[in-house]
């Protein structure tokens, strides 16, 4: 039996619905003008064939002019006064009118009868019905107001499209009016039901959609207010391994926050890895700990609260020695571990096979196993360096076995004085669409006269196989790259119009180019290692996190809305087809 997707995955799978909108309002403007021209040509060459065809050549520019004016006027009726949304909604509406006219002509040809004026009026009402749906769901207009303004653009176009002496006779087409009004009622009922699809957990599905769309234009206020209202206060831990030189001039921190980046750019803690990185003077790697979207910070206020309290971290242990790294591979699962004093640091990965976030039960089991072997505190990194689904039972068991084996081996390993070096890409030109604001980083650990490198990227996961290619390129230079970890940032340098909603590292930038950048940093780092002491820092902060309930409600609202929409769509199509036989 196939496993049902979790709520976050289900919401994420629905992201592709937002790609229906054109990427540019210029595209919508141009195509809407083309479709309006098609409507005019279809009406005069297909329906009003007894009129002088020369009328069409001066009516086309008039229709286009009225369309442009009403598109501008439409912005005055919307909540956010957004011209782009006015253009997008206008495009889809007139496409519906054009499709009705063309289907009507096709039906007339198929049934060998004269084209009926019914389809001109029916298409006009279909246009108005669509405006009711789009205004109430995405543009923040009440149902009453939507009814009041739904005919503004369609009737304005009709008035200049149809000769004045024919206005009333065509509009008085009773069957067209009957079908058209029926579709307006259908659109209104659909809007009413979908808005309530998420109750009782979500008061208004439409307001949530509107807040999301506004946040995509960098207006994140409403989305954060909605999320913060549903969030609950909890205590979250943040662990750090701090390496510093004796003179204090060189310092580096590896940060493992219990919070999770998200929920999505630019809302809440979507860019939290970079903000932590900058707070630590750009000398840090902010890792993906074992956490999920339930631990998202819902707003900028909570992000600021978290960052401010992070300064209060306390030193729990310090020392001068570390073991050489231990690597355990069991089937797909790979665990790499080091032991700082009596504190193991583990890196977990399935790369190149990939997986979603490592589930919390694995963290609990690994920590308990380590505690039973008298380790002080165990720090676990989810490398997040290959794309994949939720970890399978078999892979999960292999990873647990590998982690336990690594812990057993580390107990027996000899420790040596530490030397370290760190460098990043801040002074390099490495901007790319699949990389966040923190860029790239390399840490070099020199232990027992051997150098080991760790790579980091402020990115949302990695393309499968990229990590292996970079490791291979390092090996060709006789350099041992242990792992490359990503921060799982939800910051997006550009809006990715794909199913994921982001570009994973390596999707845009080639593995060879990434290798070149990483190697450039590594060469600088390995020549500048210095002896170091380590400190284990801990922090606990009270913040509001989104929790799992909010995702359950969002997922339910989306599923219910889609079920309602499918039902209405099927019924609407059948109702429309019935009109072709009149």
Secondary structure in CASP SS format (residue, H / E / C, confidence):
PFRMAT SS
TARGET T0000
AUTHOR 0000-0000-0000
METHOD secondary structure of the structure
MODEL  1
X C 1.00
X C 1.00
X C 1.00
X C 1.00
X C 1.00
X C 1.00
X H 1.00
X H 1.00
X H 1.00
X H 1.00
X H 1.00
X H 1.00
X H 1.00
X H 1.00
X H 1.00
X H 1.00
X H 1.00
X H 1.00
X H 1.00
X H 1.00
X C 1.00
X C 1.00
X C 1.00
X C 1.00
X H 1.00
X H 1.00
X H 1.00
X H 1.00
X H 1.00
X H 1.00
X H 1.00
X H 1.00
X H 1.00
X H 1.00
X H 1.00
X H 1.00
X H 1.00
X H 1.00
X H 1.00
X H 1.00
X H 1.00
X H 1.00
X H 1.00
X H 1.00
X H 1.00
X H 1.00
X H 1.00
X C 1.00
X C 1.00
X C 1.00
X C 1.00
X C 1.00
X C 1.00
X C 1.00
X H 1.00
X H 1.00
X H 1.00
X H 1.00
X H 1.00
X H 1.00
X H 1.00
X H 1.00
X H 1.00
X H 1.00
X H 1.00
X H 1.00
X H 1.00
X H 1.00
X H 1.00
X H 1.00
X H 1.00
X H 1.00
X H 1.00
X H 1.00
X C 1.00
X C 1.00
X C 1.00
X C 1.00
X C 1.00
X C 1.00
X C 1.00
X C 1.00
X H 1.00
X H 1.00
X H 1.00
X H 1.00
X H 1.00
X H 1.00
X H 1.00
X H 1.00
X H 1.00
X H 1.00
X H 1.00
X H 1.00
X H 1.00
X H 1.00
X H 1.00
X H 1.00
X H 1.00
X H 1.00
X H 1.00
X H 1.00
X H 1.00
X H 1.00
X H 1.00
X H 1.00
X H 1.00
X H 1.00
X H 1.00
X H 1.00
X C 1.00
X C 1.00
X C 1.00
X C 1.00
X C 1.00
X C 1.00
X C 1.00
X H 1.00
X H 1.00
X H 1.00
X H 1.00
X H 1.00
X H 1.00
X H 1.00
X H 1.00
X H 1.00
X H 1.00
X H 1.00
X H 1.00
X H 1.00
X H 1.00
X H 1.00
X H 1.00
X H 1.00
X H 1.00
X H 1.00
X H 1.00
X C 1.00
X C 1.00
X C 1.00
X C 1.00
X C 1.00
X H 1.00
X H 1.00
X H 1.00
X H 1.00
X H 1.00
X H 1.00
X H 1.00
X C 1.00
X C 1.00
X H 1.00
X H 1.00
X H 1.00
X H 1.00
X H 1.00
X H 1.00
X H 1.00
X H 1.00
X H 1.00
X H 1.00
X C 1.00
X C 1.00
X H 1.00
X H 1.00
X H 1.00
X H 1.00
X H 1.00
X H 1.00
X H 1.00
X H 1.00
X C 1.00
X C 1.00
X H 1.00
X H 1.00
X H 1.00
X H 1.00
X H 1.00
X H 1.00
X H 1.00
X H 1.00
X H 1.00
X H 1.00
X H 1.00
X H 1.00
X H 1.00
X H 1.00
X H 1.00
X H 1.00
X H 1.00
X H 1.00
X H 1.00
X H 1.00
X H 1.00
X H 1.00
X C 1.00
X C 1.00
X C 1.00
X C 1.00
X C 1.00
X C 1.00
X C 1.00
X C 1.00
X C 1.00
X H 1.00
X H 1.00
X H 1.00
X H 1.00
X H 1.00
X H 1.00
X H 1.00
X H 1.00
X H 1.00
X H 1.00
X H 1.00
X C 1.00
X C 1.00
X C 1.00
X C 1.00
X C 1.00
X H 1.00
X H 1.00
X H 1.00
X H 1.00
X H 1.00
X H 1.00
X H 1.00
X H 1.00
X H 1.00
X H 1.00
X C 1.00
X E 1.00
X E 1.00
X E 1.00
X E 1.00
X E 1.00
X E 1.00
X E 1.00
X E 1.00
X E 1.00
X E 1.00
X E 1.00
X E 1.00
X E 1.00
X C 1.00
X C 1.00
X C 1.00
X C 1.00
X C 1.00
X C 1.00
X E 1.00
X E 1.00
X E 1.00
X E 1.00
X E 1.00
X E 1.00
X E 1.00
X C 1.00
X C 1.00
X E 1.00
X C 1.00
X E 1.00
X C 1.00
X C 1.00
X C 1.00
X C 1.00
X C 1.00
X C 1.00
X E 1.00
X C 1.00
X C 1.00
X H 1.00
X H 1.00
X H 1.00
X H 1.00
X H 1.00
X H 1.00
X H 1.00
X H 1.00
X C 1.00
X C 1.00
X C 1.00
X C 1.00
X E 1.00
X E 1.00
X E 1.00
X E 1.00
X E 1.00
X C 1.00
X C 1.00
X C 1.00
X C 1.00
X H 1.00
X H 1.00
X H 1.00
X E 1.00
X E 1.00
X C 1.00
X C 1.00
X H 1.00
X H 1.00
X H 1.00
X H 1.00
X H 1.00
X H 1.00
X H 1.00
X H 1.00
X H 1.00
X H 1.00
X H 1.00
X C 1.00
X C 1.00
X C 1.00
X E 1.00
X E 1.00
X E 1.00
X E 1.00
X E 1.00
X E 1.00
X C 1.00
X E 1.00
X E 1.00
X E 1.00
X C 1.00
X C 1.00
X E 1.00
X E 1.00
X E 1.00
X E 1.00
X E 1.00
X C 1.00
X C 1.00
X E 1.00
X E 1.00
X E 1.00
X E 1.00
X E 1.00
X E 1.00
X E 1.00
X E 1.00
X C 1.00
X C 1.00
X E 1.00
X E 1.00
X E 1.00
X E 1.00
X E 1.00
X E 1.00
X E 1.00
X C 1.00
X C 1.00
X C 1.00
X C 1.00
X C 1.00
X C 1.00
X C 1.00
X C 1.00
X C 1.00
X C 1.00
X H 1.00
X H 1.00
X H 1.00
X H 1.00
X H 1.00
X H 1.00
X H 1.00
X H 1.00
X H 1.00
X H 1.00
X H 1.00
X H 1.00
X H 1.00
X C 1.00
X C 1.00
X C 1.00
X C 1.00
X C 1.00
X C 1.00
X E 1.00
X E 1.00
X E 1.00
X E 1.00
X C 1.00
X C 1.00
X C 1.00
X C 1.00
X C 1.00
X C 1.00
X C 1.00
X C 1.00
X C 1.00
X C 1.00
X H 1.00
X H 1.00
X H 1.00
X H 1.00
X H 1.00
X H 1.00
X H 1.00
X H 1.00
X H 1.00
X H 1.00
X H 1.00
X H 1.00
X H 1.00
X H 1.00
X H 1.00
X H 1.00
X H 1.00
X H 1.00
X H 1.00
X H 1.00
X C 1.00
X C 1.00
X E 1.00
X E 1.00
X E 1.00
X E 1.00
X E 1.00
X E 1.00
X E 1.00
X E 1.00
X E 1.00
X E 1.00
X C 1.00
X C 1.00
X C 1.00
X C 1.00
X C 1.00
X C 1.00
X C 1.00
X C 1.00
X C 1.00
X C 1.00
X C 1.00
X C 1.00
X C 1.00
X C 1.00
X C 1.00
X E 1.00
X E 1.00
X E 1.00
X E 1.00
X E 1.00
X E 1.00
X E 1.00
X E 1.00
X C 1.00
X C 1.00
X E 1.00
X E 1.00
X E 1.00
X E 1.00
X E 1.00
X E 1.00
X E 1.00
X E 1.00
X C 1.00
X C 1.00
X C 1.00
X C 1.00
X E 1.00
X C 1.00
X C 1.00
X C 1.00
X H 1.00
X H 1.00
X H 1.00
X H 1.00
X H 1.00
X H 1.00
X H 1.00
X H 1.00
X H 1.00
X H 1.00
X H 1.00
X C 1.00
X C 1.00
X C 1.00
X E 1.00
X E 1.00
X E 1.00
X E 1.00
X E 1.00
X E 1.00
X E 1.00
X C 1.00
X C 1.00
X C 1.00
X C 1.00
X C 1.00
X C 1.00
X C 1.00
X C 1.00
X C 1.00
X C 1.00
X C 1.00
X C 1.00
X C 1.00
X C 1.00
X C 1.00
X C 1.00
X C 1.00
X C 1.00
X E 1.00
X C 1.00
X C 1.00
X C 1.00
X C 1.00
X C 1.00
X H 1.00
X H 1.00
X H 1.00
X H 1.00
X H 1.00
X H 1.00
X H 1.00
X H 1.00
X H 1.00
X H 1.00
X H 1.00
X H 1.00
X H 1.00
X H 1.00
X H 1.00
X H 1.00
X C 1.00
X C 1.00
X C 1.00
X E 1.00
X E 1.00
X E 1.00
X E 1.00
X E 1.00
X E 1.00
X E 1.00
X E 1.00
X E 1.00
X E 1.00
X E 1.00
X E 1.00
X E 1.00
X E 1.00
X E 1.00
X E 1.00
X C 1.00
X C 1.00
X C 1.00
X H 1.00
X H 1.00
X H 1.00
X H 1.00
X H 1.00
X H 1.00
X H 1.00
X H 1.00
X H 1.00
X H 1.00
X H 1.00
X H 1.00
X H 1.00
X H 1.00
X H 1.00
X H 1.00
X H 1.00
X H 1.00
X H 1.00
X H 1.00
X H 1.00
X H 1.00
X H 1.00
X H 1.00
X H 1.00
X H 1.00
X H 1.00
X H 1.00
X H 1.00
X H 1.00
X H 1.00
X C 1.00
X C 1.00
X C 1.00
END
